[in-house]
């Protein structure tokens, strides 16, 4: 019975194997994301126009003397 249901039994081994596979999938996703982020950092370091555009879009930054206008859509009544 312990061969099947024990701490080191077949069922426990299958569960551990599935956890291992899930972790390997997650690891692969994280490696890909890390690679993508490294490329993005390289792009930002080498392209000042891209860096400026992102600072304007994401952070709402502007040059001295510029005025930023934001337009918001009014929600339509249903």
mmCIF file of the N, C-alpha and C atoms, coordinates in Angstrom:
data_MODEL
# 
_entry.id   MODEL 
# 
loop_
_atom_site.group_PDB 
_atom_site.id 
_atom_site.type_symbol 
_atom_site.label_atom_id 
_atom_site.label_alt_id 
_atom_site.label_comp_id 
_atom_site.label_asym_id 
_atom_site.label_entity_id 
_atom_site.label_seq_id 
_atom_site.pdbx_PDB_ins_code 
_atom_site.Cartn_x 
_atom_site.Cartn_y 
_atom_site.Cartn_z 
_atom_site.occupancy 
_atom_site.B_iso_or_equiv 
_atom_site.pdbx_formal_charge 
_atom_site.auth_seq_id 
_atom_site.auth_comp_id 
_atom_site.auth_asym_id 
_atom_site.auth_atom_id 
_atom_site.pdbx_PDB_model_num 
ATOM 1   N N  . UNK A 1 1  ? 0.810   -1.188 0.000   1.00 0.00 ? 1  UNK A N  1 
ATOM 2   C CA . UNK A 1 1  ? 0.000   0.000  0.000   1.00 0.00 ? 1  UNK A CA 1 
ATOM 3   C C  . UNK A 1 1  ? 0.862   1.265  0.000   1.00 0.00 ? 1  UNK A C  1 
ATOM 4   N N  . UNK A 1 2  ? 1.936   1.260  0.797   1.00 0.00 ? 2  UNK A N  1 
ATOM 5   C CA . UNK A 1 2  ? 2.775   2.458  0.863   1.00 0.00 ? 2  UNK A CA 1 
ATOM 6   C C  . UNK A 1 2  ? 3.493   2.711  -0.461  1.00 0.00 ? 2  UNK A C  1 
ATOM 7   N N  . UNK A 1 3  ? 3.676   1.668  -1.274  1.00 0.00 ? 3  UNK A N  1 
ATOM 8   C CA . UNK A 1 3  ? 4.283   1.842  -2.593  1.00 0.00 ? 3  UNK A CA 1 
ATOM 9   C C  . UNK A 1 3  ? 3.412   2.734  -3.470  1.00 0.00 ? 3  UNK A C  1 
ATOM 10  N N  . UNK A 1 4  ? 2.125   2.656  -3.279  1.00 0.00 ? 4  UNK A N  1 
ATOM 11  C CA . UNK A 1 4  ? 1.199   3.442  -4.083  1.00 0.00 ? 4  UNK A CA 1 
ATOM 12  C C  . UNK A 1 4  ? 0.877   4.790  -3.432  1.00 0.00 ? 4  UNK A C  1 
ATOM 13  N N  . UNK A 1 5  ? 0.573   4.777  -2.117  1.00 0.00 ? 5  UNK A N  1 
ATOM 14  C CA . UNK A 1 5  ? 0.081   5.984  -1.454  1.00 0.00 ? 5  UNK A CA 1 
ATOM 15  C C  . UNK A 1 5  ? 1.071   6.631  -0.482  1.00 0.00 ? 5  UNK A C  1 
ATOM 16  N N  . UNK A 1 6  ? 2.207   6.064  -0.229  1.00 0.00 ? 6  UNK A N  1 
ATOM 17  C CA . UNK A 1 6  ? 3.155   6.586  0.757   1.00 0.00 ? 6  UNK A CA 1 
ATOM 18  C C  . UNK A 1 6  ? 3.820   7.880  0.315   1.00 0.00 ? 6  UNK A C  1 
ATOM 19  N N  . UNK A 1 7  ? 4.657   8.428  1.211   1.00 0.00 ? 7  UNK A N  1 
ATOM 20  C CA . UNK A 1 7  ? 5.352   9.684  0.912   1.00 0.00 ? 7  UNK A CA 1 
ATOM 21  C C  . UNK A 1 7  ? 6.177   9.607  -0.359  1.00 0.00 ? 7  UNK A C  1 
ATOM 22  N N  . UNK A 1 8  ? 6.744   8.492  -0.623  1.00 0.00 ? 8  UNK A N  1 
ATOM 23  C CA . UNK A 1 8  ? 7.535   8.314  -1.839  1.00 0.00 ? 8  UNK A CA 1 
ATOM 24  C C  . UNK A 1 8  ? 6.862   7.322  -2.794  1.00 0.00 ? 8  UNK A C  1 
ATOM 25  N N  . UNK A 1 9  ? 5.545   7.228  -2.691  1.00 0.00 ? 9  UNK A N  1 
ATOM 26  C CA . UNK A 1 9  ? 4.786   6.307  -3.533  1.00 0.00 ? 9  UNK A CA 1 
ATOM 27  C C  . UNK A 1 9  ? 4.599   6.849  -4.939  1.00 0.00 ? 9  UNK A C  1 
ATOM 28  N N  . UNK A 1 10 ? 3.948   6.046  -5.752  1.00 0.00 ? 10 UNK A N  1 
ATOM 29  C CA . UNK A 1 10 ? 3.734   6.370  -7.162  1.00 0.00 ? 10 UNK A CA 1 
ATOM 30  C C  . UNK A 1 10 ? 2.917   7.654  -7.314  1.00 0.00 ? 10 UNK A C  1 
ATOM 31  N N  . UNK A 1 11 ? 1.862   7.798  -6.535  1.00 0.00 ? 11 UNK A N  1 
ATOM 32  C CA . UNK A 1 11 ? 1.015   8.987  -6.659  1.00 0.00 ? 11 UNK A CA 1 
ATOM 33  C C  . UNK A 1 11 ? 1.770   10.254 -6.254  1.00 0.00 ? 11 UNK A C  1 
ATOM 34  N N  . UNK A 1 12 ? 2.546   10.152 -5.205  1.00 0.00 ? 12 UNK A N  1 
ATOM 35  C CA . UNK A 1 12 ? 3.355   11.284 -4.777  1.00 0.00 ? 12 UNK A CA 1 
ATOM 36  C C  . UNK A 1 12 ? 4.381   11.643 -5.851  1.00 0.00 ? 12 UNK A C  1 
ATOM 37  N N  . UNK A 1 13 ? 4.982   10.639 -6.438  1.00 0.00 ? 13 UNK A N  1 
ATOM 38  C CA . UNK A 1 13 ? 5.958   10.858 -7.507  1.00 0.00 ? 13 UNK A CA 1 
ATOM 39  C C  . UNK A 1 13 ? 5.310   11.572 -8.685  1.00 0.00 ? 13 UNK A C  1 
ATOM 40  N N  . UNK A 1 14 ? 4.107   11.183 -9.063  1.00 0.00 ? 14 UNK A N  1 
ATOM 41  C CA . UNK A 1 14 ? 3.405   11.823 -10.186 1.00 0.00 ? 14 UNK A CA 1 
ATOM 42  C C  . UNK A 1 14 ? 3.103   13.288 -9.875  1.00 0.00 ? 14 UNK A C  1 
ATOM 43  N N  . UNK A 1 15 ? 2.672   13.560 -8.641  1.00 0.00 ? 15 UNK A N  1 
ATOM 44  C CA . UNK A 1 15 ? 2.399   14.951 -8.255  1.00 0.00 ? 15 UNK A CA 1 
ATOM 45  C C  . UNK A 1 15 ? 3.671   15.783 -8.324  1.00 0.00 ? 15 UNK A C  1 
ATOM 46  N N  . UNK A 1 16 ? 4.755   15.240 -7.802  1.00 0.00 ? 16 UNK A N  1 
ATOM 47  C CA . UNK A 1 16 ? 6.029   15.967 -7.838  1.00 0.00 ? 16 UNK A CA 1 
ATOM 48  C C  . UNK A 1 16 ? 6.492   16.192 -9.278  1.00 0.00 ? 16 UNK A C  1 
ATOM 49  N N  . UNK A 1 17 ? 6.285   15.213 -10.130 1.00 0.00 ? 17 UNK A N  1 
ATOM 50  C CA . UNK A 1 17 ? 6.660   15.347 -11.537 1.00 0.00 ? 17 UNK A CA 1 
ATOM 51  C C  . UNK A 1 17 ? 5.851   16.458 -12.206 1.00 0.00 ? 17 UNK A C  1 
ATOM 52  N N  . UNK A 1 18 ? 4.557   16.553 -11.890 1.00 0.00 ? 18 UNK A N  1 
ATOM 53  C CA . UNK A 1 18 ? 3.721   17.609 -12.468 1.00 0.00 ? 18 UNK A CA 1 
ATOM 54  C C  . UNK A 1 18 ? 4.159   18.981 -11.960 1.00 0.00 ? 18 UNK A C  1 
ATOM 55  N N  . UNK A 1 19 ? 4.471   19.078 -10.684 1.00 0.00 ? 19 UNK A N  1 
ATOM 56  C CA . UNK A 1 19 ? 4.971   20.338 -10.124 1.00 0.00 ? 19 UNK A CA 1 
ATOM 57  C C  . UNK A 1 19 ? 6.272   20.732 -10.816 1.00 0.00 ? 19 UNK A C  1 
ATOM 58  N N  . UNK A 1 20 ? 7.144   19.769 -11.033 1.00 0.00 ? 20 UNK A N  1 
ATOM 59  C CA . UNK A 1 20 ? 8.410   20.026 -11.728 1.00 0.00 ? 20 UNK A CA 1 
ATOM 60  C C  . UNK A 1 20 ? 8.153   20.555 -13.136 1.00 0.00 ? 20 UNK A C  1 
ATOM 61  N N  . UNK A 1 21 ? 7.238   19.926 -13.852 1.00 0.00 ? 21 UNK A N  1 
ATOM 62  C CA . UNK A 1 21 ? 6.930   20.369 -15.221 1.00 0.00 ? 21 UNK A CA 1 
ATOM 63  C C  . UNK A 1 21 ? 6.359   21.782 -15.215 1.00 0.00 ? 21 UNK A C  1 
ATOM 64  N N  . UNK A 1 22 ? 5.460   22.064 -14.273 1.00 0.00 ? 22 UNK A N  1 
ATOM 65  C CA . UNK A 1 22 ? 4.886   23.409 -14.175 1.00 0.00 ? 22 UNK A CA 1 
ATOM 66  C C  . UNK A 1 22 ? 5.969   24.440 -13.888 1.00 0.00 ? 22 UNK A C  1 
ATOM 67  N N  . UNK A 1 23 ? 6.898   24.102 -13.005 1.00 0.00 ? 23 UNK A N  1 
ATOM 68  C CA . UNK A 1 23 ? 7.989   25.024 -12.685 1.00 0.00 ? 23 UNK A CA 1 
ATOM 69  C C  . UNK A 1 23 ? 8.908   25.246 -13.875 1.00 0.00 ? 23 UNK A C  1 
ATOM 70  N N  . UNK A 1 24 ? 9.136   24.216 -14.664 1.00 0.00 ? 24 UNK A N  1 
ATOM 71  C CA . UNK A 1 24 ? 9.966   24.366 -15.868 1.00 0.00 ? 24 UNK A CA 1 
ATOM 72  C C  . UNK A 1 24 ? 9.296   25.292 -16.883 1.00 0.00 ? 24 UNK A C  1 
ATOM 73  N N  . UNK A 1 25 ? 7.985   25.193 -17.010 1.00 0.00 ? 25 UNK A N  1 
ATOM 74  C CA . UNK A 1 25 ? 7.250   26.078 -17.918 1.00 0.00 ? 25 UNK A CA 1 
ATOM 75  C C  . UNK A 1 25 ? 7.354   27.516 -17.430 1.00 0.00 ? 25 UNK A C  1 
ATOM 76  N N  . UNK A 1 26 ? 7.148   27.712 -16.126 1.00 0.00 ? 26 UNK A N  1 
ATOM 77  C CA . UNK A 1 26 ? 7.257   29.053 -15.550 1.00 0.00 ? 26 UNK A CA 1 
ATOM 78  C C  . UNK A 1 26 ? 8.672   29.603 -15.716 1.00 0.00 ? 26 UNK A C  1 
ATOM 79  N N  . UNK A 1 27 ? 9.660   28.767 -15.527 1.00 0.00 ? 27 UNK A N  1 
ATOM 80  C CA . UNK A 1 27 ? 11.064  29.169 -15.688 1.00 0.00 ? 27 UNK A CA 1 
ATOM 81  C C  . UNK A 1 27 ? 11.335  29.637 -17.116 1.00 0.00 ? 27 UNK A C  1 
ATOM 82  N N  . UNK A 1 28 ? 10.821  28.905 -18.094 1.00 0.00 ? 28 UNK A N  1 
ATOM 83  C CA . UNK A 1 28 ? 11.016  29.276 -19.504 1.00 0.00 ? 28 UNK A CA 1 
ATOM 84  C C  . UNK A 1 28 ? 10.363  30.623 -19.797 1.00 0.00 ? 28 UNK A C  1 
ATOM 85  N N  . UNK A 1 29 ? 9.169   30.852 -19.234 1.00 0.00 ? 29 UNK A N  1 
ATOM 86  C CA . UNK A 1 29 ? 8.491   32.133 -19.433 1.00 0.00 ? 29 UNK A CA 1 
ATOM 87  C C  . UNK A 1 29 ? 9.316   33.275 -18.833 1.00 0.00 ? 29 UNK A C  1 
ATOM 88  N N  . UNK A 1 30 ? 9.866   33.043 -17.644 1.00 0.00 ? 30 UNK A N  1 
ATOM 89  C CA . UNK A 1 30 ? 10.664  34.078 -16.991 1.00 0.00 ? 30 UNK A CA 1 
ATOM 90  C C  . UNK A 1 30 ? 11.956  34.366 -17.753 1.00 0.00 ? 30 UNK A C  1 
ATOM 91  N N  . UNK A 1 31 ? 12.566  33.338 -18.332 1.00 0.00 ? 31 UNK A N  1 
ATOM 92  C CA . UNK A 1 31 ? 13.772  33.535 -19.133 1.00 0.00 ? 31 UNK A CA 1 
ATOM 93  C C  . UNK A 1 31 ? 13.450  34.386 -20.362 1.00 0.00 ? 31 UNK A C  1 
ATOM 94  N N  . UNK A 1 32 ? 12.322  34.106 -21.009 1.00 0.00 ? 32 UNK A N  1 
ATOM 95  C CA . UNK A 1 32 ? 11.913  34.896 -22.175 1.00 0.00 ? 32 UNK A CA 1 
ATOM 96  C C  . UNK A 1 32 ? 11.618  36.340 -21.793 1.00 0.00 ? 32 UNK A C  1 
ATOM 97  N N  . UNK A 1 33 ? 10.915  36.532 -20.681 1.00 0.00 ? 33 UNK A N  1 
ATOM 98  C CA . UNK A 1 33 ? 10.599  37.880 -20.230 1.00 0.00 ? 33 UNK A CA 1 
ATOM 99  C C  . UNK A 1 33 ? 11.876  38.647 -19.882 1.00 0.00 ? 33 UNK A C  1 
ATOM 100 N N  . UNK A 1 34 ? 12.806  37.982 -19.232 1.00 0.00 ? 34 UNK A N  1 
ATOM 101 C CA . UNK A 1 34 ? 14.082  38.606 -18.882 1.00 0.00 ? 34 UNK A CA 1 
ATOM 102 C C  . UNK A 1 34 ? 14.834  39.036 -20.138 1.00 0.00 ? 34 UNK A C  1 
ATOM 103 N N  . UNK A 1 35 ? 14.837  38.193 -21.145 1.00 0.00 ? 35 UNK A N  1 
ATOM 104 C CA . UNK A 1 35 ? 15.501  38.516 -22.404 1.00 0.00 ? 35 UNK A CA 1 
ATOM 105 C C  . UNK A 1 35 ? 14.843  39.723 -23.066 1.00 0.00 ? 35 UNK A C  1 
ATOM 106 N N  . UNK A 1 36 ? 13.521  39.748 -23.067 1.00 0.00 ? 36 UNK A N  1 
ATOM 107 C CA . UNK A 1 36 ? 12.792  40.876 -23.655 1.00 0.00 ? 36 UNK A CA 1 
ATOM 108 C C  . UNK A 1 36 ? 13.116  42.171 -22.922 1.00 0.00 ? 36 UNK A C  1 
ATOM 109 N N  . UNK A 1 37 ? 13.163  42.106 -21.593 1.00 0.00 ? 37 UNK A N  1 
ATOM 110 C CA . UNK A 1 37 ? 13.468  43.296 -20.804 1.00 0.00 ? 37 UNK A CA 1 
ATOM 111 C C  . UNK A 1 37 ? 14.905  43.771 -21.026 1.00 0.00 ? 37 UNK A C  1 
ATOM 112 N N  . UNK A 1 38 ? 15.836  42.839 -21.189 1.00 0.00 ? 38 UNK A N  1 
ATOM 113 C CA . UNK A 1 38 ? 17.221  43.224 -21.485 1.00 0.00 ? 38 UNK A CA 1 
ATOM 114 C C  . UNK A 1 38 ? 17.303  43.968 -22.814 1.00 0.00 ? 38 UNK A C  1 
ATOM 115 N N  . UNK A 1 39 ? 16.572  43.476 -23.810 1.00 0.00 ? 39 UNK A N  1 
ATOM 116 C CA . UNK A 1 39 ? 16.558  44.144 -25.120 1.00 0.00 ? 39 UNK A CA 1 
ATOM 117 C C  . UNK A 1 39 ? 15.951  45.538 -25.009 1.00 0.00 ? 39 UNK A C  1 
ATOM 118 N N  . UNK A 1 40 ? 14.900  45.658 -24.187 1.00 0.00 ? 40 UNK A N  1 
ATOM 119 C CA . UNK A 1 40 ? 14.269  46.964 -24.003 1.00 0.00 ? 40 UNK A CA 1 
ATOM 120 C C  . UNK A 1 40 ? 15.232  47.944 -23.335 1.00 0.00 ? 40 UNK A C  1 
ATOM 121 N N  . UNK A 1 41 ? 15.974  47.478 -22.354 1.00 0.00 ? 41 UNK A N  1 
ATOM 122 C CA . UNK A 1 41 ? 16.965  48.330 -21.685 1.00 0.00 ? 41 UNK A CA 1 
ATOM 123 C C  . UNK A 1 41 ? 18.022  48.778 -22.683 1.00 0.00 ? 41 UNK A C  1 
ATOM 124 N N  . UNK A 1 42 ? 18.510  47.861 -23.509 1.00 0.00 ? 42 UNK A N  1 
ATOM 125 C CA . UNK A 1 42 ? 19.512  48.213 -24.524 1.00 0.00 ? 42 UNK A CA 1 
ATOM 126 C C  . UNK A 1 42 ? 18.956  49.261 -25.486 1.00 0.00 ? 42 UNK A C  1 
ATOM 127 N N  . UNK A 1 43 ? 17.697  49.098 -25.886 1.00 0.00 ? 43 UNK A N  1 
ATOM 128 C CA . UNK A 1 43 ? 17.073  50.069 -26.793 1.00 0.00 ? 43 UNK A CA 1 
ATOM 129 C C  . UNK A 1 43 ? 16.996  51.447 -26.145 1.00 0.00 ? 43 UNK A C  1 
ATOM 130 N N  . UNK A 1 44 ? 16.616  51.470 -24.873 1.00 0.00 ? 44 UNK A N  1 
ATOM 131 C CA . UNK A 1 44 ? 16.486  52.751 -24.178 1.00 0.00 ? 44 UNK A CA 1 
ATOM 132 C C  . UNK A 1 44 ? 17.837  53.422 -23.983 1.00 0.00 ? 44 UNK A C  1 
ATOM 133 N N  . UNK A 1 45 ? 18.872  52.649 -23.757 1.00 0.00 ? 45 UNK A N  1 
ATOM 134 C CA . UNK A 1 45 ? 20.205  53.225 -23.581 1.00 0.00 ? 45 UNK A CA 1 
ATOM 135 C C  . UNK A 1 45 ? 20.748  53.815 -24.872 1.00 0.00 ? 45 UNK A C  1 
ATOM 136 N N  . UNK A 1 46 ? 20.357  53.237 -26.000 1.00 0.00 ? 46 UNK A N  1 
ATOM 137 C CA . UNK A 1 46 ? 20.935  53.659 -27.272 1.00 0.00 ? 46 UNK A CA 1 
ATOM 138 C C  . UNK A 1 46 ? 20.076  54.598 -28.092 1.00 0.00 ? 46 UNK A C  1 
ATOM 139 N N  . UNK A 1 47 ? 18.847  54.860 -27.664 1.00 0.00 ? 47 UNK A N  1 
ATOM 140 C CA . UNK A 1 47 ? 17.934  55.660 -28.483 1.00 0.00 ? 47 UNK A CA 1 
ATOM 141 C C  . UNK A 1 47 ? 17.299  56.744 -27.619 1.00 0.00 ? 47 UNK A C  1 
ATOM 142 N N  . UNK A 1 48 ? 17.884  57.934 -27.646 1.00 0.00 ? 48 UNK A N  1 
ATOM 143 C CA . UNK A 1 48 ? 17.376  59.016 -26.794 1.00 0.00 ? 48 UNK A CA 1 
ATOM 144 C C  . UNK A 1 48 ? 15.982  59.476 -27.227 1.00 0.00 ? 48 UNK A C  1 
ATOM 145 N N  . UNK A 1 49 ? 15.657  59.368 -28.522 1.00 0.00 ? 49 UNK A N  1 
ATOM 146 C CA . UNK A 1 49 ? 14.311  59.742 -28.986 1.00 0.00 ? 49 UNK A CA 1 
ATOM 147 C C  . UNK A 1 49 ? 13.264  58.808 -28.393 1.00 0.00 ? 49 UNK A C  1 
ATOM 148 N N  . UNK A 1 50 ? 13.563  57.523 -28.368 1.00 0.00 ? 50 UNK A N  1 
ATOM 149 C CA . UNK A 1 50 ? 12.646  56.545 -27.776 1.00 0.00 ? 50 UNK A CA 1 
ATOM 150 C C  . UNK A 1 50 ? 12.481  56.813 -26.285 1.00 0.00 ? 50 UNK A C  1 
ATOM 151 N N  . UNK A 1 51 ? 13.565  57.095 -25.601 1.00 0.00 ? 51 UNK A N  1 
ATOM 152 C CA . UNK A 1 51 ? 13.523  57.381 -24.172 1.00 0.00 ? 51 UNK A CA 1 
ATOM 153 C C  . UNK A 1 51 ? 12.665  58.621 -23.895 1.00 0.00 ? 51 UNK A C  1 
ATOM 154 N N  . UNK A 1 52 ? 12.837  59.649 -24.708 1.00 0.00 ? 52 UNK A N  1 
ATOM 155 C CA . UNK A 1 52 ? 12.037  60.869 -24.538 1.00 0.00 ? 52 UNK A CA 1 
ATOM 156 C C  . UNK A 1 52 ? 10.555  60.594 -24.781 1.00 0.00 ? 52 UNK A C  1 
ATOM 157 N N  . UNK A 1 53 ? 10.262  59.845 -25.839 1.00 0.00 ? 53 UNK A N  1 
ATOM 158 C CA . UNK A 1 53 ? 8.865   59.529 -26.162 1.00 0.00 ? 53 UNK A CA 1 
ATOM 159 C C  . UNK A 1 53 ? 8.201   58.771 -25.014 1.00 0.00 ? 53 UNK A C  1 
ATOM 160 N N  . UNK A 1 54 ? 8.905   57.776 -24.475 1.00 0.00 ? 54 UNK A N  1 
ATOM 161 C CA . UNK A 1 54 ? 8.341   56.996 -23.374 1.00 0.00 ? 54 UNK A CA 1 
ATOM 162 C C  . UNK A 1 54 ? 8.171   57.845 -22.113 1.00 0.00 ? 54 UNK A C  1 
ATOM 163 N N  . UNK A 1 55 ? 9.112   58.741 -21.852 1.00 0.00 ? 55 UNK A N  1 
ATOM 164 C CA . UNK A 1 55 ? 8.990   59.623 -20.692 1.00 0.00 ? 55 UNK A CA 1 
ATOM 165 C C  . UNK A 1 55 ? 7.771   60.529 -20.840 1.00 0.00 ? 55 UNK A C  1 
ATOM 166 N N  . UNK A 1 56 ? 7.537   60.984 -22.046 1.00 0.00 ? 56 UNK A N  1 
ATOM 167 C CA . UNK A 1 56 ? 6.370   61.836 -22.289 1.00 0.00 ? 56 UNK A CA 1 
ATOM 168 C C  . UNK A 1 56 ? 5.072   61.036 -22.145 1.00 0.00 ? 56 UNK A C  1 
ATOM 169 N N  . UNK A 1 57 ? 5.026   59.858 -22.768 1.00 0.00 ? 57 UNK A N  1 
ATOM 170 C CA . UNK A 1 57 ? 3.794   59.063 -22.761 1.00 0.00 ? 57 UNK A CA 1 
ATOM 171 C C  . UNK A 1 57 ? 3.484   58.479 -21.391 1.00 0.00 ? 57 UNK A C  1 
ATOM 172 N N  . UNK A 1 58 ? 4.455   57.853 -20.779 1.00 0.00 ? 58 UNK A N  1 
ATOM 173 C CA . UNK A 1 58 ? 4.203   57.104 -19.545 1.00 0.00 ? 58 UNK A CA 1 
ATOM 174 C C  . UNK A 1 58 ? 4.277   57.957 -18.290 1.00 0.00 ? 58 UNK A C  1 
ATOM 175 N N  . UNK A 1 59 ? 5.132   58.963 -18.306 1.00 0.00 ? 59 UNK A N  1 
ATOM 176 C CA . UNK A 1 59 ? 5.348   59.746 -17.092 1.00 0.00 ? 59 UNK A CA 1 
ATOM 177 C C  . UNK A 1 59 ? 4.763   61.152 -17.181 1.00 0.00 ? 59 UNK A C  1 
ATOM 178 N N  . UNK A 1 60 ? 4.251   61.528 -18.357 1.00 0.00 ? 60 UNK A N  1 
ATOM 179 C CA . UNK A 1 60 ? 3.667   62.852 -18.525 1.00 0.00 ? 60 UNK A CA 1 
ATOM 180 C C  . UNK A 1 60 ? 4.690   63.974 -18.448 1.00 0.00 ? 60 UNK A C  1 
ATOM 181 N N  . UNK A 1 61 ? 5.932   63.660 -18.784 1.00 0.00 ? 61 UNK A N  1 
ATOM 182 C CA . UNK A 1 61 ? 6.990   64.667 -18.708 1.00 0.00 ? 61 UNK A CA 1 
ATOM 183 C C  . UNK A 1 61 ? 6.934   65.570 -19.932 1.00 0.00 ? 61 UNK A C  1 
ATOM 184 N N  . UNK A 1 62 ? 7.501   66.762 -19.775 1.00 0.00 ? 62 UNK A N  1 
ATOM 185 C CA . UNK A 1 62 ? 7.541   67.713 -20.889 1.00 0.00 ? 62 UNK A CA 1 
ATOM 186 C C  . UNK A 1 62 ? 8.837   68.508 -20.815 1.00 0.00 ? 62 UNK A C  1 
ATOM 187 N N  . UNK A 1 63 ? 9.102   69.206 -21.872 1.00 0.00 ? 63 UNK A N  1 
ATOM 188 C CA . UNK A 1 63 ? 10.265  70.096 -21.906 1.00 0.00 ? 63 UNK A CA 1 
ATOM 189 C C  . UNK A 1 63 ? 9.894   71.405 -21.214 1.00 0.00 ? 63 UNK A C  1 
ATOM 190 N N  . UNK A 1 64 ? 10.889  72.150 -20.733 1.00 0.00 ? 64 UNK A N  1 
ATOM 191 C CA . UNK A 1 64 ? 10.583  73.440 -20.114 1.00 0.00 ? 64 UNK A CA 1 
ATOM 192 C C  . UNK A 1 64 ? 9.843   74.343 -21.095 1.00 0.00 ? 64 UNK A C  1 
ATOM 193 N N  . UNK A 1 65 ? 8.778   74.973 -20.615 1.00 0.00 ? 65 UNK A N  1 
ATOM 194 C CA . UNK A 1 65 ? 7.998   75.883 -21.450 1.00 0.00 ? 65 UNK A CA 1 
ATOM 195 C C  . UNK A 1 65 ? 6.868   75.215 -22.213 1.00 0.00 ? 65 UNK A C  1 
ATOM 196 N N  . UNK A 1 66 ? 6.832   73.899 -22.275 1.00 0.00 ? 66 UNK A N  1 
ATOM 197 C CA . UNK A 1 66 ? 5.750   73.197 -22.976 1.00 0.00 ? 66 UNK A CA 1 
ATOM 198 C C  . UNK A 1 66 ? 4.540   73.072 -22.062 1.00 0.00 ? 66 UNK A C  1 
ATOM 199 N N  . UNK A 1 67 ? 3.383   73.040 -22.678 1.00 0.00 ? 67 UNK A N  1 
ATOM 200 C CA . UNK A 1 67 ? 2.144   72.812 -21.942 1.00 0.00 ? 67 UNK A CA 1 
ATOM 201 C C  . UNK A 1 67 ? 1.548   71.501 -22.417 1.00 0.00 ? 67 UNK A C  1 
ATOM 202 N N  . UNK A 1 68 ? 1.130   70.695 -21.483 1.00 0.00 ? 68 UNK A N  1 
ATOM 203 C CA . UNK A 1 68 ? 0.529   69.406 -21.823 1.00 0.00 ? 68 UNK A CA 1 
ATOM 204 C C  . UNK A 1 68 ? -0.988  69.523 -21.696 1.00 0.00 ? 68 UNK A C  1 
ATOM 205 N N  . UNK A 1 69 ? -1.670  69.133 -22.751 1.00 0.00 ? 69 UNK A N  1 
ATOM 206 C CA . UNK A 1 69 ? -3.129  69.099 -22.737 1.00 0.00 ? 69 UNK A CA 1 
ATOM 207 C C  . UNK A 1 69 ? -3.557  67.639 -22.761 1.00 0.00 ? 69 UNK A C  1 
ATOM 208 N N  . UNK A 1 70 ? -4.474  67.314 -21.893 1.00 0.00 ? 70 UNK A N  1 
ATOM 209 C CA . UNK A 1 70 ? -5.013  65.946 -21.865 1.00 0.00 ? 70 UNK A CA 1 
ATOM 210 C C  . UNK A 1 70 ? -6.502  66.021 -22.134 1.00 0.00 ? 70 UNK A C  1 
ATOM 211 N N  . UNK A 1 71 ? -6.950  65.157 -23.014 1.00 0.00 ? 71 UNK A N  1 
ATOM 212 C CA . UNK A 1 71 ? -8.356  65.109 -23.362 1.00 0.00 ? 71 UNK A CA 1 
ATOM 213 C C  . UNK A 1 71 ? -8.911  63.772 -22.916 1.00 0.00 ? 71 UNK A C  1 
ATOM 214 N N  . UNK A 1 72 ? -9.992  63.834 -22.175 1.00 0.00 ? 72 UNK A N  1 
ATOM 215 C CA . UNK A 1 72 ? -10.629 62.622 -21.672 1.00 0.00 ? 72 UNK A CA 1 
ATOM 216 C C  . UNK A 1 72 ? -11.988 62.469 -22.306 1.00 0.00 ? 72 UNK A C  1 
ATOM 217 N N  . UNK A 1 73 ? -12.326 61.267 -22.656 1.00 0.00 ? 73 UNK A N  1 
ATOM 218 C CA . UNK A 1 73 ? -13.638 61.007 -23.203 1.00 0.00 ? 73 UNK A CA 1 
ATOM 219 C C  . UNK A 1 73 ? -14.649 60.958 -22.065 1.00 0.00 ? 73 UNK A C  1 
ATOM 220 N N  . UNK A 1 74 ? -15.782 61.614 -22.300 1.00 0.00 ? 74 UNK A N  1 
ATOM 221 C CA . UNK A 1 74 ? -16.858 61.535 -21.329 1.00 0.00 ? 74 UNK A CA 1 
ATOM 222 C C  . UNK A 1 74 ? -17.567 60.212 -21.501 1.00 0.00 ? 74 UNK A C  1 
ATOM 223 N N  . UNK A 1 75 ? -17.855 59.515 -20.420 1.00 0.00 ? 75 UNK A N  1 
ATOM 224 C CA . UNK A 1 75 ? -18.595 58.263 -20.580 1.00 0.00 ? 75 UNK A CA 1 
ATOM 225 C C  . UNK A 1 75 ? -19.992 58.549 -21.117 1.00 0.00 ? 75 UNK A C  1 
ATOM 226 N N  . UNK A 1 76 ? -20.400 57.768 -22.106 1.00 0.00 ? 76 UNK A N  1 
ATOM 227 C CA . UNK A 1 76 ? -21.716 57.948 -22.685 1.00 0.00 ? 76 UNK A CA 1 
ATOM 228 C C  . UNK A 1 76 ? -22.755 57.290 -21.799 1.00 0.00 ? 76 UNK A C  1 
ATOM 229 N N  . UNK A 1 77 ? -23.867 57.977 -21.551 1.00 0.00 ? 77 UNK A N  1 
ATOM 230 C CA . UNK A 1 77 ? -24.930 57.326 -20.765 1.00 0.00 ? 77 UNK A CA 1 
ATOM 231 C C  . UNK A 1 77 ? -25.564 56.205 -21.572 1.00 0.00 ? 77 UNK A C  1 
ATOM 232 N N  . UNK A 1 78 ? -25.818 55.121 -20.924 1.00 0.00 ? 78 UNK A N  1 
ATOM 233 C CA . UNK A 1 78 ? -26.424 53.976 -21.629 1.00 0.00 ? 78 UNK A CA 1 
ATOM 234 C C  . UNK A 1 78 ? -27.923 54.012 -21.585 1.00 0.00 ? 78 UNK A C  1 
# 
